Amino acid sequence: MADYYQILGVSHDASNASIRKAFRCKAKVLHPDINHDVSSSDFLKINEAYHVLSDEEKRRIYDQRLRSGNFSQRVYYRPGPVRNPYQAYYEARRRQEEEEPVSKFEQILDQFLFLSLFLVGLFAIGYGVFRLWQEPIEGVNPVNGIVLGVVLTSLLLAGWVKWNKVSN
């Protein structure tokens, strides 16, 4: 791996202004249109060195590789910051919803499904409490069903509230 600092003739702690100045001085000498005796590969080397050292993120990655001595692989620099995949998913969903508004039928169906599942959960809790106090079945513990019904119904309610916050 080439030492980009040595190619441009700057120190490792050089500022962006000094890197730009060194690149322009070298480009005037090594540009193929100005100096026909020099090969274009020399200009491409200083151009690559400038593009890596002038960008903060690329320079940080390059400096890490210099310190670690890992020169075996070529580095492909990502354009821009690395994003959270969950945030990208929600942004894509938001754009999709902006493009396609939800129909009135889908809204009514969502509300119907939520209410029916919520009522089934409440019925299961009520039936478990009834079985606990009235006629317990031998060998069956209704407390487990009550606890499970409470947990699942509360998760359903929390998911519904979260979904409405995200969609609005």
Secondary structure, 3 states (H helix, E strand, C coil): CCCHHHHHCCCCCCCHHHHHHHHHHHHHHHCCCCCCCCCHHHHHHHHHHHHHHHCHHHHHHHHHHHHHCCCCCCCCCCCCCCCCHHHHHHHHHHHHHHHCCCCHHHHHHHHHHHHHHHHHHHHHHHHHHHHHHCCCCCCCCHHHHHHHHHHHHHHHHHHHHHHHHHHC
